[in-house]
Amino acid sequence: MPPSTEPNRDPTRDIARSRTDADLFRGPLFIVGMPRSGTTLTRSLLNRNPRINLVEHETHFIPKLVRRFGNPPELESASDLARITSALRNAPFFGAMGRRGYCLEPETLFRGATPDSWSSILESMLRNLTAHPDDPKLIWGDKTPGYLRHIPLLSDLFPNCRILHVIRDPRDYCTSVRQSWGKSIYRAAQRWRDTLAAARPHGSALGQRYLEMRYEALLADPEKVLQQVCDWAECVYDPRMLQLDSSGETDGRAAGVSGLLHGNTGNYRAALRPSEIARIEEIVYDVAVDLGYPLEHATALRPIGALPRAGYYLFDGAQSLRLHVRRAGGVAGGAQRFFNHYRLSSWR
């Protein structure tokens, strides 16, 4: 069973106070999980710790880079590293970092990187795109939910990495997907079930380098949960981690909220019909039971069939395109955003 911050299971150790600075974990730390599950909030809280220095935008591009350039990368010299920035020219990550004022020139991004090592290349890039690029004692890393599907790759590239998996009640997750993006709650449930069923064994294989954190536990007792996460990451808990100006969310009930939205659980009871809740529970049944979520209606697993699943996929695609068009303020710009999102997404 994977390590978890669930109140009845506390496998974390107070390593941070017993090891020397030279031995402490310095990254990378990856935050993963299904979207609308609290990963953005988790990054914001962890970055309040003076030893944690996670980049402030989702990367998504690590699997794409490895597919394109191989592993180890087929780059022979420092000058070849410019090919990476060229390949990622249209990536939303680079656009966001540029708007934040970071230098995206290869000589700055890859300062000190070894061209034949992804761990060196990516550490250099992601450290240089944070507020404290020159402090090697800080824990570097990234929050990209879709890397939940790439745990073996992350472990291969970074043998010492740690992966924090944020898990939310599937019924609240499906509710948030519908309310934020207008997408199908049933396809959301199937994705939650299938993705967690595939990812959790990969996480368990990492032993103490993998930790599951419940979104509900974080909201109920943030100090306790963050202390557990800090012990696992070998850094000392800092009370300032609870002093959050903004959740960092742009969608859903937590959008623009200052601090933690403590009551943001059980929303599905008011938002969904009993028949919808029952169907979601049937779709996620085995994984939800394994995680200990109390189900109110379902008594057995009943996944979505192939034909309805295809219909929900097309419906979600149309909803996603509509959302991108609205955010871009026009059809052409929205279509381009939709295409880039699909092409570069780590969920593929």
C-alpha positions in Angstrom: 0.0 0.0 0.0 1.5 3.4 -0.9 2.6 5.8 1.8 -0.2 8.2 2.6 -0.9 11.3 4.7 -4.3 9.8 5.6 -4.8 10.3 9.4 -4.7 6.5 10.2 -1.5 6.0 8.1 1.6 8.0 8.9 4.7 6.4 7.5 6.7 9.7 7.3 9.9 10.1 9.3 11.4 13.1 10.9 14.5 12.9 8.8 14.9 16.6 8.3 16.1 17.1 11.9 18.5 14.1 12.0 20.5 14.4 8.8 23.3 16.8 7.9 22.8 19.5 5.3 25.0 17.6 2.9 22.7 14.6 3.0 19.4 16.3 2.8 17.1 15.9 -0.2 17.5 18.8 -2.8 15.2 17.6 -5.5 13.5 17.1 -7.8 10.1 17.0 -6.1 7.2 16.5 -8.5 3.6 17.2 -7.5 1.2 15.1 -9.6 -2.5 14.2 -9.5 -5.7 14.5 -11.5 -6.6 18.1 -12.5 -9.0 19.9 -10.1 -7.5 17.9 -7.2 -5.6 20.6 -5.3 -2.2 20.3 -6.9 -1.9 24.1 -7.5 -2.8 24.8 -3.9 -0.3 22.3 -2.7 2.5 23.9 -4.8 1.6 27.3 -3.4 1.7 26.0 0.2 5.0 24.2 -0.3 6.7 27.2 -1.9 6.1 29.1 1.3 8.7 26.9 2.9 12.1 28.6 2.6 13.7 25.3 1.5 11.3 24.6 -1.3 11.7 26.3 -4.7 9.3 24.8 -7.2 8.8 26.4 -10.6 5.6 28.4 -10.8 4.1 27.0 -13.9 3.4 23.5 -15.2 6.1 22.2 -17.6 4.3 19.3 -19.4 7.2 18.9 -21.8 9.5 16.4 -20.2 8.0 13.3 -21.9 8.0 15.2 -25.2 11.6 16.2 -25.0 12.7 12.6 -24.1 10.7 11.2 -27.1 12.3 13.8 -29.4 15.9 13.8 -28.3 16.3 10.3 -26.8 17.5 9.1 -23.4 20.3 10.0 -22.9 19.8 13.1 -25.0 21.4 13.1 -28.4 23.1 16.5 -27.7 26.8 16.7 -28.2 27.7 20.2 -26.9 26.4 23.1 -24.9 25.5 24.9 -28.2 23.1 21.9 -29.0 21.0 22.9 -26.0 19.5 25.7 -28.1 17.6 22.9 -29.9 15.6 22.3 -26.8 14.4 25.9 -26.5 13.6 25.9 -30.2 11.5 22.7 -29.8 9.6 24.3 -27.0 9.1 27.7 -28.5 5.3 27.4 -28.5 5.0 25.6 -25.2 2.6 27.5 -22.8 5.3 27.1 -20.1 7.8 29.2 -21.9 5.2 31.9 -22.7 4.2 32.0 -19.1 7.8 32.3 -17.9 8.6 35.0 -20.5 5.6 37.0 -19.2 7.0 36.7 -15.7 10.2 38.3 -16.9 12.5 35.3 -16.9 15.3 35.1 -19.4 14.7 32.3 -21.9 18.1 32.4 -23.7 19.8 29.0 -23.8 23.1 30.4 -22.2 21.0 31.4 -19.1 18.6 28.5 -18.9 21.3 25.8 -19.3 24.1 27.5 -17.4 26.3 24.7 -16.0 24.3 21.9 -17.6 25.8 18.7 -19.0 24.4 18.1 -22.5 24.2 14.3 -22.3 22.2 14.2 -19.0 18.5 15.0 -18.7 18.8 15.4 -15.0 21.4 18.0 -15.4 19.6 19.8 -18.3 16.2 19.9 -16.5 17.6 20.8 -13.1 19.5 23.8 -14.7 16.4 24.9 -16.6 14.0 24.7 -13.7 16.3 26.1 -11.1 17.0 29.1 -13.4 13.3 29.8 -13.8 12.7 30.4 -10.1 13.2 33.3 -7.7 16.3 31.7 -6.2 18.3 30.0 -9.0 21.7 30.1 -7.4 21.0 28.4 -4.0 21.8 24.7 -4.5 20.4 23.8 -1.0 16.9 24.5 -2.1 14.6 21.7 -3.3 13.8 22.2 -6.9 10.9 20.6 -8.9 7.7 21.0 -10.7 3.9 20.7 -10.4 2.5 19.1 -13.5 -0.6 16.9 -12.8 -0.2 14.9 -16.0 3.1 13.5 -14.9 1.0 11.1 -12.9 1.0 9.1 -16.1 4.8 9.2 -16.4 6.1 8.1 -12.9 8.4 5.4 -14.4 10.0 8.0 -16.7 10.5 10.5 -13.9 12.1 7.8 -11.8 14.4 6.8 -14.7 15.5 10.3 -15.4 15.8 11.3 -11.7 16.7 8.2 -9.6 16.5 10.3 -6.4 13.2 12.2 -7.2 10.3 12.3 -4.9 6.7 12.3 -6.1 3.8 13.8 -4.1 0.5 12.5 -5.4 -2.5 14.6 -4.4 -5.8 12.7 -4.4 -9.3 14.1 -4.2 -12.6 12.4 -3.6 -13.6 11.3 -7.1 -17.2 12.7 -6.7 -15.8 16.2 -5.9 -13.3 15.9 -8.6 -16.0 15.1 -11.2 -18.1 18.0 -9.9 -15.2 20.4 -10.3 -14.5 19.3 -13.8 -18.1 20.0 -14.8 -18.3 23.3 -13.0 -14.9 24.6 -14.2 -14.8 23.3 -17.8 -18.3 22.0 -18.6 -17.0 18.5 -19.3 -18.6 15.1 -18.7 -18.7 13.9 -15.2 -18.7 10.3 -16.3 -15.6 10.5 -18.5 -14.0 12.4 -15.6 -14.8 9.5 -13.3 -13.5 6.9 -15.8 -10.2 8.9 -16.2 -9.9 9.2 -12.4 -10.3 5.5 -12.0 -8.1 4.3 -14.9 -5.3 6.8 -14.2 -5.1 6.1 -10.5 -5.3 2.3 -11.1 -2.3 2.5 -13.4 -0.3 5.1 -11.5 -0.5 4.0 -7.9 1.5 0.7 -8.4 4.2 2.7 -10.2 4.3 5.0 -7.2 4.4 2.2 -4.7 7.4 0.8 -6.5 9.4 3.9 -5.4 8.9 3.1 -1.8 9.5 6.1 0.5 10.1 8.4 -2.5 6.4 8.4 -3.2 3.7 9.9 -1.0 0.0 10.1 -1.4 -1.7 13.2 0.1 -5.5 13.5 0.4 -6.9 16.9 -0.5 -9.6 16.5 2.1 -7.0 15.8 4.9 -5.1 18.9 3.8 -8.2 21.1 4.2 -9.2 19.5 7.5 -5.8 19.8 9.2 -3.3 21.6 7.0 -0.7 22.0 9.7 -0.5 18.3 10.4 -0.5 17.3 6.7 2.1 19.8 5.7 4.3 18.7 8.6 4.1 15.2 7.3 5.0 16.3 3.8 7.9 18.4 5.0 9.3 15.4 7.0 9.0 13.2 3.9 10.8 15.9 1.9 13.5 16.3 4.5 12.8 19.9 5.3 11.6 21.6 8.5 8.0 22.7 8.6 7.5 26.4 8.6 4.3 28.0 10.0 4.4 30.5 7.1 3.3 27.7 4.9 -0.3 28.4 6.2 -0.1 32.1 5.4 -1.3 32.0 1.8 -2.3 35.2 -0.1 -3.9 33.2 -2.9 -4.7 29.6 -3.7 -3.2 30.2 -7.2 -6.4 28.7 -8.8 -8.0 30.4 -11.8 -11.0 28.0 -12.1 -13.6 26.5 -9.8 -14.7 27.6 -6.3 -11.1 28.3 -5.1 -10.4 30.8 -7.9 -9.1 34.0 -6.5 -9.6 32.9 -2.9 -7.1 34.0 -0.3 -5.8 31.2 1.9 -7.4 27.7 2.2 -11.0 27.1 1.3 -11.5 24.8 4.3 -15.1 23.8 3.4 -14.3 22.8 -0.2 -15.3 19.1 0.3 -18.5 17.2 -0.2 -19.6 19.7 -2.9 -21.0 16.9 -5.0 -24.0 16.4 -2.6 -25.5 19.8 -3.6 -24.2 19.9 -7.2 -25.1 16.4 -8.5 -28.3 14.4 -8.6 -28.3 11.1 -6.6 -28.4 9.1 -9.9 -25.3 11.0 -11.1 -23.5 10.3 -7.8 -24.4 6.6 -8.0 -23.1 6.3 -11.6 -19.8 8.0 -10.7 -19.4 5.6 -7.8 -20.0 2.6 -10.0 -17.3 3.8 -12.4 -14.6 4.4 -9.7 -15.8 1.7 -7.4 -12.6 -0.5 -7.0 -10.1 2.3 -6.7 -12.3 4.4 -4.4 -12.9 1.5 -2.1 -9.2 0.7 -2.0 -8.5 4.4 -1.1 -11.1 4.2 1.7 -13.6 6.6 0.3 -17.1 5.8 1.8 -19.5 5.2 -1.1 -23.2 6.1 -0.7 -24.8 4.1 -3.5 -22.6 1.8 -5.5 -21.9 -1.8 -4.6 -19.9 -3.0 -7.6 -17.7 -1.8 -10.4 -19.5 -0.8 -13.6 -17.2 1.0 -16.1 -18.3 3.0 -19.1 -18.7 1.1 -22.3 -16.6 1.8 -25.4 -19.3 3.6 -27.4 -20.5 6.0 -24.6 -16.8 6.6 -23.8 -16.2 7.7 -27.4 -19.2 10.0 -27.2 -18.0 11.6 -24.0 -14.5 12.1 -25.5 -16.0 14.0 -28.4 -18.2 16.1 -26.1 -15.2 17.0 -23.9 -13.1 18.0 -27.0 -15.9 20.3 -28.1 -16.1 21.8 -24.6 -12.3 22.3 -24.4 -12.3 24.0 -27.8 -15.1 26.3 -26.7 -13.2 27.2 -23.6 -10.0 28.0 -25.5 -12.0 30.2 -27.9 -13.6 32.2 -25.1 -10.2 32.7 -23.3 -8.5 33.7 -26.5 -11.3 36.1 -27.5 -11.6 34.7 -31.0 -11.9 31.5 -33.0 -8.5 31.6 -34.7 -6.6 32.3 -31.5 -8.7 29.7 -29.6 -8.1 27.0 -32.2 -4.4 27.6 -31.9 -4.5 27.5 -28.2 -6.5 24.2 -28.4 -4.1 22.7 -30.8 -1.0 23.6 -28.7 -2.7 22.4 -25.5 -3.5 19.0 -27.1 -0.1 18.6 -28.8 2.0 19.5 -25.8 -0.1 18.1 -23.0 1.5 15.6 -20.6 -1.7 13.7 -20.5 -1.1 12.3 -23.9 
